[in-house]
Amino acid sequence: MGSSATTVAAEVPASTSYAFAPEARAVEGAASSADAPKLEPGGIYTDRLAPGETLHYAVDLDEGSSAYLTTVVVPEHGAAVSASDGVEVELLTTDNETCSDGDRRFGTGSDAPPRPITVWAGRVVAQGADCQRAGTYLYTVTRMDGTDHGEWPIELRFGQEPRLSQLPESAPPVDSWESEQPAPPGGEAVRVSGGTGFNDAQPIGEGVWRDDIAAGTTRAYRVPLDWGQQLALTLDMGNAADAEEFSSAYGEVRAELYNPAAGRVDDPLSEYYDGEQLSIEALTPGVHYGNRFEDTEGVDRMAFAGWYYLLVTLSPEVADVTEDPVGTTLRVSVLGDAQPGPSYATDAVEAGFGVSDEMVSQAAKGQTDEELAAERASDEKRQRGYLSVGVGLALGLGIGAWYLIGRRRALAAAGPAPWAG
């Protein structure tokens, strides 16, 4: 196979509003599998994909870790994508055996707003399944024909779930999952600003969150879900004060949920927006390791603990309804207590397939990664301050004691003073 991907930082196209990962590395996929550059586990890469083009990449898989390769397609701002535009991917052995494949188009009908979409292929470790041997595999990305003739920036994400130290129970406890949408939480909403995609998604937890979304844009949020937990969500779109009462204009609001590997969980939820308030509700299955072996769409992707991403898009046509951003309220409930998950041989949280106390706290506060880093730095500075004061105090006491002992010895050596009793 070809050489490893270059470590040069990826160039972020100025013409797209999607925030690529700061640590993303530029890579050039090859037309020939013999020249395929190698992607590393946990890596994020950027490339560009032309109409009708197929690019090859190489990955090394061991015999015990499940692996997921996800392509994020990011059309440039104002791209004339249609429902037929899309991408298909495939994971292959070097002797051309298909391990898994997938495809994704921008939408159905004429309304296909340009937005980040993903498609993935992977290798799930399971007894008797295909492609279980350790070795080099090929990941191919093909651009399907459509109406947009420009190149697309793409992001490649290689997630590797740690190997198991022991097998978990395979059957998900479906009977224990909530099947009815609960009453959404009330109370005062916390102001947040959604991100542009998976790399800068706004953390949110249980509660009520308020944002504004402009026509033709996507806002991204993320919620930590642990093993056994379900996500209940209500998305309220406020009315447009400047909308004409008898106007026939309308656009689309679309909500899509993605799992920690950036794989879309189920079909998008969408409604037409004409300036009147509306609500969209969603209730996920419980997170369970055994879900990956289920055939039901929307269940098989709820197979990991970690960050789950919500992408909300308003189509450009909403600008015909209102010139202002639309007030949006997110009402989030996390159902169920965290349950023990599978036993991994290495740290699952570090690999992106787990939930930590810090993640839950960050989401509850609505902290961005930058705010969390600033809080950590402040805590470390405070701890260093406490340590310095403690060391200074101990040193001062030590010097004082040393002085008193020396003084006492000097007085004893000098004998009694002449005026002493």
KETIKOL-622216 format. One record per atom (N, C-alpha, C): residue in one letter; x, y, z. Coordinates in steps of 0.001 Angstrom, whole numbers, plus 500000, padded with zeros to 6 digits. Layout:
N
AXYZ...
END
This chain:
421
M500830498818500000M500000500000500000M500876501247500000G500206502418499891G500958503657499791G501471504114501141S502020505298501157S502600505855502373S501516506351503310S501929506625504560S500992507168505541S500599508581505172A499473509027505724A498997510376505450A499979511402505982T500084512510505276T500962513579505720T500486514155507047T501427514632507863T501073515201509161T500861516705509082V500886517269507874V500643518691507721V499193518990508080A498969520053508818A497603520418509198A496756520675507968A495505520255508038A494622520395506889A494252521853506664E494114522218505397E493636523552505059E492119523569505137V491587524512505859V490132524635505998V489614525536504892P488759525032504003P488237525877502935P487474527067503496A487798528243503004A487132529449503492A485684529522503050S485347528737502021S484011528833501452S483016527871502103T483423527180503165T482487526322503870T482405526769505320S481224526666505917S481038527110507288S481325525996508287Y481654524801507832Y481925523662508706Y483304523821509332A483388523673510660A484663523783511361A485345522420511374F486401522275510593F487170521040510594F487961520938511894A488296519702512289A489036519489513531A490398520166513452P490798520899514496P492104521560514467P493249520581514267E493073519339514749E494144518350514618E494052517537513333A493078517853512461A492914517093511219A494154517220510337R494477516126509657R495648516095508791R495213515949507331A495906516629506473A495601516554505048A496080515215504491V495265514625503622V495614513369502980V495118513423501548E495777512713500648E495342512635499249E495017511192498921G493713510888498859G493300509551498473G493776509215497074A494021507935496834A494602507501495564A493550506884494660A493731507101493339A492845506465492369A493109504970492297S494341504561492594S494716503150492585S494865502649494012S494356501470494279S494482500898495620S495935500635495983A496789500464494989A498204500216495258A498886501419495885D498325502610495684D498927503837496207D498137504423497373A497224503650497940A496346504172498986A497146504617500202P496972505871500646P497651506323501865P497023505675503088K497818505501504131K497351504804505331K496757505784506334L495595505421506866L494951506170507929L495205505471509256E495403506271510324E495712505717511640E494470505735512536P494314504730513416P493167504706514333P493108505970515180G491908506503515321G491719507727516081G492010508987515302G492449508841514056G492817509998513253G491638510650512568I491785511948512296I490816512708511512I491584513347510368Y491071513217509158Y491779513649507949Y490845514464507058T491429515268506174T490643516004505191T491164515719503798D490252515748502844D490587515542501432D489528516270500622R489628516163499289R488620516749498407R488173515682497414L486891515732497058L486286514697496233L485568515335495048A485974514958493847A485394515500492623A484213514638492167P483329515172491323P482199514388490820P482668513120490112G482050511977490441G482377510713489806G483673510084490263E484390510704491176E485712510227491589E485598509156492668T486533508169492616T486680507170493667T488080507287494251L488156507424495568L489439507532496260L489626506325497172H490890505846497274H491228504688498093H492108505113499260Y491858504499500424Y492664504694501619Y492915503316502230A494016503174502953A494371501899503575A494298502019505085V493838500945505754V493790500897507211V494269499529507666D494984499508508777D495402498246509386D494467497932510542L493846496756510509L492928496334511563L493507495116512278D493342495096513622D493754493910514361D492595492916514373E492757491824515149E491723490792515130E490700490969516245G490857492010517093G489955492092518232G489231493411518417S489488494420517581S488880495740517763S487916496041516631S486710496479516987S485780496948515966S486247498307515463A486063498558514174A486565499792513566A485479500407512695Y485434501748512676Y484403502474511930Y485064503616511169L484843503643509873L485390504691509012L484224505511508478T484236506783508827T483129507668508483T483626508797507607T482902509058506533T483186510190505662T482135511266505901V482598512452506258V481720513610506416V481851514453505151V480739514653504471V480724515435503228V480289516860503564V481069517823503098V480813519218503457V480768520066502187P479614520175501530P479536521031500338P479869522471500687E480467523161499762E480826524542500015E479563525408500053H479677526530500739H478521527387500960H477888527802499631G476582527617499528G475881527971498303G475922526916497220A476473525726497520A476554524657496520A475152524236496086A475002523961494786A473691523615494228A473464522111494293V473470521553495511V473256520119495645V471778519796495454S471532518580495007S470162518109494838S470007516787495561A468808516230495490A468549514959496159A469423513839495624S469878513933494372S470676512863493776S472145512937494135D472598514057494669D473999514180495061D474267513355496304G475417512674496329G475745511881497505G477050511142497351V477321510273498316V478576509540498400V478275508110498826E479067507168498294E478999505793498770E480393505352499207V480450504494500233V481726504031500777V481706502514500891E482909501936500980E483024500489501089E484316500151501816L484246499156502708L485430498607503355L485689497238502761L486916497041502236L487251495840501479L488515495186502014T488606493880501841T489883493209502037T490745493454500797T492013493146500876T492894493358499728T492604492377498589D491835491307498856D491426490425497758D489987490724497319N489530491966497607N488280492510497080N487026491907497693E487110491415498926E485928490948499641E485318492140500390T484025492363500225T483352493478500886T483048493131502339C483531493972503239C483223493805504660C481924494521505001S481783495757504542S480542496510504707S480572497689503756D479389498254503506D479317499413502624D478144500288503049G478056501449502457G476963502357502756G476907503470501743D475777504120501646D475650505272500760D474695506274501394R474833507501500975R474004508573501536R473858509668500504R472634510110500294R472344511247499428R471803512397500272F471704513559499661F471358514736500436F469898514820500824G469033514153500114G467637514240500524G466732513623499495T465463513741499754T464436513271498824T463659514469498333G463168514395497142G462436515516496570G463392516615496153S462846517793495947S463670518906495462S464364519645496592D463905519436497827D464456520170498958D465619519389499552A466838519761499215A468030519081499713A469038520129500145P468833520743501312P469729521819501707P471163521338501853P472147522115501372P473548521742501570P473886521794503051R474368520697503584R474648520577505010R475649519439505182P476287519320506329P477162518163506545P476336516878506585I476740515883505807I476125514556505887I477250513542506049T476931512373506581T477950511351506786T477495510014506216V478486509196505907V478240507810505514V479414506997506044W479135505769506498W480220505004507116W480216503556506666A481353502904506888A481515501465506726A482439501022507855G482300499763508263G483122499324509376G483236497822509461R484020497404510441R484196495986510736R483850495775512215V482748495061512449V482335494742513815V482889493378514175V483561493313515315V484106492040515774V482968491165516290A482813490004515687A481760489069516087A482148487673515621Q481837486699516439Q482190485324516108Q481449484884514852G482185484375513876G481596483883512647G481332484939511595A481613486212511892A481380487284510919A482526487356509914D482289488113508843D483311488283507814D484370489280508273C485515489210507597C486578490208507756C487074490318509200Q487327489197509837Q487779489201511229Q489298489077511359R489975488811510293R491431488622510370R492152489954510502A493284489914511181A494141491095511253A494827491290509899G495031492561509538G495707492840508269G495314494198507714T495710494428506478T495424495685505799T494111495587505036Y493288496614505176Y492015496702504479Y491984498005503675L491046498083502735L490899499271501896L489555499935502163Y489590501245502275Y488368502037502436Y488238502919501200T487123502764500472T486925503536499249T485772504518499424V485933505696498835V484915506748498871V484620507151497428T483358507053497022T482962507347495646T481894508433495630R482095509415494792R481124510499494624R480081510078493588M478831510066493991M477752509712493074M477368510929492239D476951510677491020D476598511766490114D475388512531490627G475438513855490448G474334514713490844G474402516013490078T473768517033490607T473717518310489890T474882519232490226D475525519018491390D476629519887491793D477919519392491154H478602520264490429H479814519861489703H481093520356490362G480995520944491535G482184521407492227G482787520312493094E484063520487493462E484693519568494396E484101519766495791W484054518671496552W483571518749497926W484720518515498888P484879519380499888P485759519022500996P485136517852501755I485950516887502168I485459515768502972I486344515603504203E485747515054505242E486478514740506466E486383513237506681L487510512599506944L487580511158507169L487887510915508645R487052510117509302R487202509839510734R487357508335510921F488464507921511540F488757506508511750F488647506222513248G487490505714513670G487270505376515068G487502503901515310Q488280503592516326Q488542502193516676Q488094501931518103E487067501107518235E486547500744519550E487509499759520199P487871499975521459P488825499057522098P488322497625522116R489269496704522100R488892495291522159R488295494968523524L487491493932523547L486833493529524780L487748492615525592S487692492785526907S488405491856527780S487522490665528139Q486200490839528009Q485255489733528144Q483995490085527376L483283489059526909L482098489286526093L480931489760526948P480197490781526493P478998491222527212P477795490406526767E476670490596527445E475442489955526981E475059490582525644S474594489768524710S474369490244523347S472967490798523129A471987490338523884A470602490758523630A470286492049524371P469869493092523679P469517494345524355P468215494190525149P468125494831526305P466920494700527149P465795495603526659V465207495262525522V464209496121524888V463023496393525805D462632495393526608D461455495549527466D461638496636528510S462871496983528824S463109497969529872S463198499397529330W463143499550528021W463248500891527449W461900501607527499E461975502914527685E460766503731527616E460292503794526161S458990503612525961S458457503617524599S457578504826524309E457253505605525342E456426506793525156E457228508044525472Q457022509059524648Q457720510331524839Q457339510931526197P458307511213527073P457970511808528363P457647513293528215A457070513861529246A456818515302529234A458152516037529176P458292517004528273P459565517707528160P459836518561529378P461108518783529723P461420519619530881P461024521066530639G460672521761531721G460346523177531639G461394523988532374G461060525203532688G461995526066533389G462674527047532456E463540527866533022E464228528898532258E465280528279531349A465319528729530118A466271528193529140A467642528837529315V468671528034529066V470058528507529097V470477528831527669R471046530005527472R471486530433526149R472753529691525730V472752529142524520V473926528501523951V474033528909522487S475162528567521890S475360528808520461S475857527515519833G475004526883519028G475362525610518421G476575525715517524G477313524622517415G478481524580516549G478102524319515111T479104524079514285T478881523853512856T478875522379512473G479347521514513379G479426520098513055G479999519304514215F480630518195513905F481071517254514931F482248517771515757N483036518670515211N484257519100515897N484036520229516889D482976521004516721D482718522128517632D481286522116518146A480656520925518160A479270520825518617A479146521311520059Q478076522037520335Q477820522612521664Q477356521520522630P478079521290523743P477614520301524726P476357520791525441I475371519921525567I474160520210526343I473758518943527086G473132519119528246G472650517990529026G471167518117529284E470713517483530339E469298517574530680E468919519020530981G467765519425530485G467307520778530733G466792521452529487V466739522785529523V466173523585528435V467268524521527923W467449524523526608W468529525271525969W467955526118524832R468475527321524692R467921528297523727R468991528755522755D468646528754521461D469571529177520411D468774529868519313D469480530453518354D468870531044517161D469545530435515940I468748530039514943I469289529403513746I468839530184512522A469787530552511676A469486531321510472A469193530383509303A468458530887508336A468144530107507134A469435529684506432G469452528433505930G470594527933505177G471768527513506026T471589527392507350T472690527005508217T472341525763509029T473405525134509555T473267523970510428T473873524299511778R473187523902512844R473711524060514193R473838522671514826A474977522438515500A475295521116516039A475399521168517560Y474859520135518203Y474872519996519652Y475282518557519988R475740518334521216R476103516969521615R475683516702523051V475224515465523283V474720515035524580V475432513734524948P475969513604526181P476579512324526567P475513511310526959L475570510135526345L474661509044526695L475495507847527120D475218507339528308D475955506188528827D475170504911528540W475765503787528882W475114502497528649W473765502447529367G472731501997528645G471393501863529215G470550503110529146Q471105504222528709Q470360505477528714Q469708505766527367Q468613506507527428Q467881506948526240Q467856508467526187L467749508994524992L467629510431524797L466211510767524371A465555511658525129A464251512199524741A464456513676524426L464005514091523258L464282515443522792L463019516076522228T462808517335522577T461771518145521939T462431519387521375L462242519610520084L462809520766519391L461669521725519067D461645522874519728D460608523879519507D461155524996518629M460490525245517502M460834526364516637M459826527482516879G460319528668517248G459431529781517548G458828530402516299N457817531194516493N457179531861515358N458056533008514868A457888533359513610A458634534471513009A457771535719513072A458240536729513788A457435537933513986A457211538702512694D458146538582511741D458024539358510507D457409538566509362A456926537333509639A456324536523508578A454973537102508173E454714537118506869E453433537614506381E452334536597506661E451186537077507101E450125536197507571E449607535273506480F449482535792505254F448901534976504190F449941534563503155S451186534563503535S452242534166502610S452217532650502394S452570532224501189S452651530790500889S454084530277500997A455006531125501433A456403530722501547A456585529733502700Y457494528794502508Y457837527866503579Y459212527275503286G459842526776504309G461111526071504188G461065524827505050E462216524208505225E462259522950505981E463181523091507174V462759522514508307V463641522319509447V463891520820509558R465172520458509655R465554519051509646R466463518765510837A466134517731511613A466939517329512761A467468515912512529E468788515741512720E469420514444512490E470300514109513691L470182512861514176L470956512402515327L472051511455514860Y473258511651515403Y474425510849515029Y475058510251516284N475643509052516131N476268508381517267N477740508807517436P478450508272518428P479829508704518660P480784508461517498A480454507558516586A481284507346515404A480838508210514240A479940509171514494A479385510072513472A478546509325512448G477974508196512850G477029507480511997G475615507924512315R474821508231511272R473458508704511525R472622507580512117V471899507900513195V471159506889513937V469940506408513166D469176507314512580D467924506937511918D467610507982510865D466485507810510196D466062508804509219D465882510157509893P466098511242509143P465958512570509759P464512512866510122L464340513723511115L463032514259511463L462912515615510792S461836515843510072S461717517105509350S460275517589509350E460154518909509318E458850519562509229E459013520793508348Y457915521200507724Y457934522440506956Y457647523613507894Y458417524663507715Y458291525842508576Y457784527013507745D456627527591508174D456028528698507433D455909529959508280G456641529981509388G456594531139510269G455804530918511533E455034529817511587E454291529472512805E455142528541513665Q454949528626514988Q455724527766515862Q455375526305515618L456354525444515827L456144524011515657L457104523261516576S456819521961516799S457654521111517642S457978519817516917I459185519324517161I459624518020516665I460077517216517871E459616515975518000E459962515139519135E460728513907518686A461634513425519547A462394512215519255A462660511460520549L462615510129520476L462932509257521595L463770508106521062T464995507963521561T465883506927521044T465714505620521806P466167504508521241P466314503284522027P467395503472523086G467503502522524002G468569502574524994G469903502182524390V470970502754524912V472321502431524446V472710501057524976H473062500149524069H473429498794524473H474406498205523471Y475380497463523968Y476389496865523092Y475749495932522062G474746495175522476G474133494201521589G473317494819520464N473043496135520524N472262496776519460N472928496641518098R474253496550518073R474971496484516793R474638495239515994F474063494253516650F473703493015515964F472225492978515571E471502494074515831E470084494152515500E469913494626514056D468835494178513423D468546494575512049D467680495824511965T467104496252513071T466188497383513054T466956498688512922E466616499458511884E467272500748511703E466872501679512843G467843502391513353G467607503244514490G467962502576515801V468086501253515795V468527500507516979V469989500111516833D470367499629515638D471728499122515447D472803500189515633R472446501469515467R473451502532515624R473567503030517063M472645502591517945M472706502986519362M473514501938520126A474742501762519717A475554500652520214A476791501088520975F476932502396521234F478107502892521935F477696503916522978A478445503944524073A478343505068525000A479254506175524486G478879507421524746G479710508536524300G478866509742523932W479469510654523197W478760511843522723W477826511468521578Y476568511867521678Y475617511750520567Y475352513166520047Y475353513297518730Y475313514608518090Y473953514871517458L473450516067517670L472209516510517035L472543517650516091L472221517480514805L472434518526513803L471073519025513342V470843520320513514V469579520952513120V469863521900511964T469145521718510851T469364522507509640T468083523212509223L468193524497508895L467112525227508259L467467525408506792S466554525049505920S466827525162504491S466904526641504088P467607526931502977P467715528325502521P466357528977502269E465329528162501937E464004528715501648E463363529389502857V463851529106504062V463307529763505249V463536531267505171A464543531695504405A464789533135504239A463617533825503549D462788533074502801D461598533655502180D460472533845503200V460601533147504332V459603533248505396V459960534382506345T461231534430506728T461693535450507670T463147535799507384E463475537065507576E464851537500507399E465669537299508677D464994537041509775D465670536901511065D465967535437511366P466986535168512181P467187533801512678P465958533341513458V465691532060513407V464509531507514071V464890531084515490G464117531561516468G464355531169517856G464078529693518055T465042528985518629T464967527530518771T465176527150520229T464334526259520736T464462525773522105T464612524259522077L465640523767522744L465915522333522843L465591521881524263R464682520931524383R464302520384525689R464810518945525751V465769518713526629V466524517453526639V466264516690527932S465962515398527792S465856514489528931S466723513268528654V467522512868529622V468291511626529546V467614510636530479L467046509583529909L466241508630530670L467094507445531116G466919507058532365G467609505886532885G468958506210533507D469323505407534498D470636505541535120D471677504816534286A472902505294534371A473998504644533645A474184503219534167Q474309502278533232Q474485500870533565Q475921500427533273P476364499351533917P477695498821533571P477730498425532102G478785498787531432G478920498465530024G479851497290529809P480259497051528591P481197495973528309P482557496255528939S483306495207529176S484648495353529746S485648495508528613Y486193496718528472Y487181496985527450Y488585496770528010A489505496393527133A490883496164527557A491635497465527774T491209498545527106T491850499853527259T490781500916527479D491210502151527695D490307503250528044D489369503575526884A488064503310527079A487086503556526017A486791505035525861V486808505794526965V486531507226526884V487581507912526031E488827507565526229E489911508156525449E489761507850523967A489214506674523647A489008506285522250A487742506885521658G486925507567522483G485700508184521985G484472507312522122F484561506219522905F483429505298523051F483102505080524524G482883506168525248G482542506074526657G482157507434527194V481682507457528434V481237508683529086V481984508823530407S482523510002530656S483207510294531912S482373511273532737D482711511386534029D482032512358534894D482245513778534372E483429514034533830E483722515370533310E482831515700532117M482554514719531259M481668514939530117M480261515298530587V479774514575531595V478433514835532109V478368516231532724S479415516601533473S479456517926534087S479534519016533026Q480338518795531998Q480468519775530921Q479139519999530227A478411518917529957A477118519033529284A476098519738530182A476101519417531472A475142520042532392A475341521549532470K476593521995532352K476896523428532403K476780524096531043G476689523292529975G476692523867528633G478040524475528285Q479125523872528774Q480462524402528544Q481004523968527188T481573524895526444T482316524539525248T483666523951525660D484366523348524715D485685522794525014D486648523901525463E486508525085524868E487384526202525243E487110526635526686E485839526679527056E485492527055528424E485954526002529423L485853524731529028L486321523659529904L487831523739530087A488569524005529001A490024524127529092A490418525298529992A489668526410529878A489949527571530724A489681527241532189E488617526476532467E488316526089533842E489410525189534404R489883524244533586R490981523377534021R492221524192534351A492560525146533463A493746525980533680A493599526789534959S492384527312535207S492146528082536420S492299527208537660D491775525971537601D491887525051538735D493348524699539002E494094524464537914E495511524124538071E496286525303538664K495954526516538214K496611527709538741K496288527877540214R495024527628540588R494617527741541982R495355526707542837Q495466525475542312Q496174524435543056Q497646524791543225R498245525348542171R499647525772542282R499785526887543310G498775527784543367G498801528855544354G498731528314545764Y497812527348545989Y497700526730547307Y499006526039547687L499610525359546703L500855524651546968L501967525626547326S502034526752546615S503074527752546885S502911528339548279V501649528651548648V501396529183549994V501789528168551051G501442526901550818G501781525854551778G503277525691551941V503994525681550820V505453525537550862V506069526747551561G505556527960551224G506089529171551846G505867529176553343L504663528758553769L504355528719555187L505246527720555913A505408526531555306A506263525515555924A507704525990556017L508186526678554952L509546527187554952L509712528267556025G508697529172556124G508760530231557138G508794529667558541L507953528663558815L507942528039560132L509254527347560423G509821526711559398G511108526028559576G512215527009559910I512250528146559201I513286529159559456I513107529744560847G511836530025561234G511573530571562565G512030529619563661A511714528327563493A512131527339564486A513653527254564570W514282527263563394W515762527211563364W516362528409564082Y515763529605563913Y516276530820564556Y516123530724566077L514953530273566536L514711530181567971L515652529184568633I515860528048567966I516776527043568521I518198527593568604G518614528287567556G519958528876567550G520115529937568620R519084530748568792R519124531813569793R519214531225571191R518433530164571439R518455529540572764R519833528953573064R520423528325572064R521750527751572274R522786528833572560A522662529975571852A523624531069572062A523500531638573472L522290531777573970L522080532322575327L522612531349576372A522387530076576123A522868529090577094A524376529095577172A525070529276576035A526539529260576009A527085530501576689A526391531640576646A526889532882577208A526763532920578731G526001532049579337G525819532053580783G524795533067581194P524569533187582559P523548534114583055P523961535565582879A523064536425582630A523341537858582461A523759538461583794P524639539541583819P525133540139585082P524010540629585958W522943541069585405W521848541632586231W520824540572586660A521090539315586252A520127538270586579A520037538090588082G518839537789588654G518578537595590069G519829537279590788
END
